Amino acid sequence: MAVAYCPDCGRRIELGRRPWLGQQAFCEQCNGDLEVVETNPPSLDWSDNLLDENWEKDWQFELHPA
């Protein structure tokens, strides 16, 4: 069983026998959405699949309100 550790809280997360790049994972301790970024050894980082694609427009609007 391959394991990696949450980049935030360090909790051990099991990834199955053969983790793959982009595999989604979840940390139950800190509620982190993660993904596999390295397979040998397995390593996790924050998943960006939940980012709003229009964040730049929202950010510019907050800085320069109309």
N, C-alpha and C positions, 0 to 999 in steps of 0.2 A: 504494500500500500504506500503510495507516494504521499508525502505531507509537505506543507509549507506553513508559513506563519504570517498572521495578519500584520501588515505594516504599521498599524496604529496601536493595537493593544498587545500584539505578540502571541495571541491565541493560536494553538496548533489547529490546522484545518486539513482534513483528509481530502485527497483529490482523486482517489481511485488508483487503479494499477498503472495506467498510462495517461498522465495528464497531457493536454495539448495546448498550444499557444491560443490564447483567447478564451479558454475554458472559463466559464463563470463560476464564482464561488461566493459564499456569504459568510460573514463572521457574525455569529449569534451573540457574541459578547458586546460588540460595539455597533452592531447593525450596519456593518460596512459591506457595500457591494464591491466585489473584487474580481480580478481576472488573472489568469496565469500569464506572466510576461517572460518567463524563462522555464525551460523544461528540465535542464540538467545543470545544477540541482533545481527543483521546482521553486519558483519565486512568485509572489503575488504583488499586485499593485492595485490602486483604485481603478475601478471600472468607469469608463467615460460614456457608457451606453445610456446613462440617464441624463446627460447634459442636454439642455435645451439648445437646439441649433440656432435659435435667434438671440442668443445671449448678448451678442455684440450690439444689436439694435436696442435691447433693453438697457444695456450699460450706457450707451451714448445718450439715450433718452434721459436717464437719471442724471447725467452730468450736464446736459444742455436741454432743460425742459422747454417745450415750445410755448 
